[in-house]
């Protein structure tokens, strides 16, 4: 029984490693950061894939005037605008 588990592990580890190498990380899909003018100030956004905005987020914003959630929302809006 122990040999069977070891054999399965030896076979599955390279398969899992190969599959993991095929999955892109967010860094592989980053675009050049963009700046968005808002009523509270400039928000610098890291946009990702041009066909999705799920990962779009703020990387710099006026923290005294807005929250991270608000800044990220501006970035997702910018990503949506660029989809059109």
Secondary structure, DSSP 8 states (H G I E B T S, - for coil): -HHHHHHHHHHHHHHHHHHHHHS--GGGG----EEEEETTEEEEEE---TT--TT-EEEE--TTTS-HHHHHHHHHHHHHHHH-
